[in-house]
C-alpha cells in the first residue's frame, strides 16, 4: 500500500522510508508542508505520516486544510512535540493518532494498521467478505478458509478491492494504490498481478468487468453466481 511520509529531517525520513519499504509499503516522501498538500490532493494513500514542525506550511495547517476540504486519509502524527496542548490540537483537527519521537518501528506499523482499519470500518484486523478475507496483520488472504501468503503488491491490490467489496476499480485506481513515485509501471502490470493472484486464489476471486476494471464480489454467494 502507498503511504505519504511528510518529514523534513533527512536522516529520519530516509531511515523511515527504507524501513517501511522493507515491510512492503510504497512510500512517497516529501519534506515540506506545501509539497505535502500537493501530494495529498493528487494521491490515493492508505495513510499519511505527518511531522508537525515543517518548513513553508506547518503540519497542523496541512492537517487542518486537508480535513476542511473533506480529505479522509488516515493521519498518524509523528512528532517530537510532547506538550498536551499540541496533541489535543492535532487530534481535534482530525488526526487519527499520535506517536512521539523516538518510536519503535513495530509500534508505528501497528498504529498504521489500526488507523487504516478504522478508516475501513473494521474493529479487528480482518476485512473482506464471507468468501474472501484479508488479514491486515499477517498479510495473508483467506479464501473459503484456506490461508495464502501475499506479496506486498498482491496485498495492496486486494486491500484496495476489499475496502468496498463489489465496487469496480479501474486500472488507474489500482496503479495509484500499489505503486509509489518513481516506480516503473508497465502497461500490463495490473493484469499480470491479477493473473497470478487468480492462479493462487481461484479464477473467480477477482472478477474483470470488461472496459471498466476489476472487483471482488460483495459476498460468497455473488461470487458463486458469477462463475
N, C-alpha and C positions, 0 to 999 in steps of 0.2 A: 504494500500500500504506500501511497505517497504522503509524505509529511512535509510541512513547511517549517523550517528551522529559522528563527529570527534571533540572531546572536551577533553582536558586534565584536566580541573578543575572538581574535583569530585563532588562538590556541584552543580555547573551549569549543568554538564552532567546528574546527577541523576534527578534533578528537571525537566530538559527539556525532558528527556526520559519519565518520568511519565506523564508530561503534554501532550506530543504527543500521548502516548498510550491511554490516556483518550479521545483523539479525534479520535481514531480508527486506528492510524498508528502502524505498526510493526517496531520497532526501533532496529537497530544493532548499538551498541555504542562501539567505540574504542578510545584509549587515547593517541596514538602517531602516527606519520606520517608513520612509517613502517607498522603498522597494518592497517592503512587507505589504503595504496597502495595494500596490500594483499586482503583486504575485497572488495575493488572496482574492482579488477581484477577478483575475484571469484563470486561476487554477481550480482544481477539484481535489481537495485534500481531505484525508481521513482525520487529520488534526493539525493544529498549529502549536509549536513550542515557542513561546514568546518571552523574550527578555524584556524588562521594563526600561532599563537605562540605555536607550538607543539614541544615536545621532539623528538629526533632522526632524524626526517625529518620535515623541516618546511612546513607549509601548502601551501605556494607559490610553493614549489618544488613538493608537492603532486599534485597540480593542473597542473603544467607545464608538468609533466611526464604523467599524465592521458590524457591530450589533445594531447600530442606528439604521443601517441600510438593509437589515434583515438577514445578514450572513449568520448561519447557524453552525459553522465549522467548530468542532470542539476545540477549546483553547486551554492549554496547560501552561500556566505562567511559571517560568524558571528564572529565579532572581535571587540576588544577594540581599535585597531589601527585606529585612526581617521585622520591620515595625508592624504592629497590629493595624494601624490606620491604612498602610499600603495594602495589606492583604484584604482588608474589608473593602477598600475602594475597588480593587481589582475584581473581587467576587461580585460586588454589587453591580459592576459594569457588564458582567456577563461571562467572566472567566469560569471555566468548569472545574478547575482545580489549581492548586498552588504547590510548588515544590521549591524549597530553599536550597541554594547552592552552599556547599557542595552536596551532591547526592550520589547514590549508588545507581548504576545502570539498571539493575533488576527492579528497583522500586520505580524508576522512571518508566520502564516498559509496562509494569503492572498498572501504573496510573494512566498511561496512554490507552491500554486495553479497556480500562474502566470508563474513561470519558467517551470512548468510541461506542462501548456497549450502551451507555446511557443515551447517546445520540440515536442509536438503533432501536431504543425502547426495550432493551434486553436487561433483565435483572441479574442474569448469570452469564457465563462465558460461552454458551452455546446458542447460536442463532440459526434460523432456517425454517424448513418445512417438515412435516412428518416423514417425508421420504429422503430429504437431503438436509443434513445439518453440518454446521461448521463450528469447530471448537477453536475459539479465539486464543486460548492459552497454549494448546499443543500444536495448533495449526494443522489439525487433522480434519478430514471430512468423514462423515458417517452417512453411508448410503444404504438404506434398509438395514441398519445396524452394523454394517461392515465398515471398519475403520481403514482409511488410507492416508499416508503422509503426503503432503503437498509441498511443491517448491514454493519459493517466495512469490513468484508471479502467478502461479496457479491459485495460491491463497488469495492474492489481491483481486484476481478476476472473479473468483467465486464469491468473495465477500461483497463485491460490488453488486453482483446479481442477487444475492440473498438478502441484501438490505431491504429490497422491495420485491419479494417473490411475485412472479407473474408480470412484472414490468419489463419492457423491452429496452435494452441498452444498445446504442449504436456502436460501431467500430470506434469512432472518435471518443465517445464517452468512456469506453473501456480502456483505450490507449491512455487517456488522461488520468485514469485511476491507477494504471500499472506502471507507467514509465515516467521518470523524472527528467529534468533538464539535462541536455547533453547526451542522453541515451539514444543510440541509433535504433530506429524502429522501422523495420521493413514493412512493405505494403501488406504482406500476408501474415504478419507476426501474430495477430489475434487468432486468425484461422488455424495456424499451426498449434498454438497453445490450446485452443478448444478441441482440436482433433486429438491431441494427446490426452486431454482430460476425459474425453468420451471413451477412449480405449481403456483408460484406467477405471472409470466410474460407471460406464454403461452409456450406450448411444443415446438414450432418452433423457439423461440427466440434464443436459443443456440443449435446448431446442433453438434452431435457427428460424427466424421469421423473415422470409425472403424479402430482400430490399430494405429491411429495417434494422435488423440486428439479432440479438440473442436474448434468451430469457430462461429462467428456471420456473417450472410450473408452480403455482401457488400452493398446491398440496399434492400428496402422493396420488390421489385418485385422478387428478388432472393429468399428471404425467403418464399414468397408465392409459387414459383415454386417448391421449395424443399419439400413442405408439402406433 
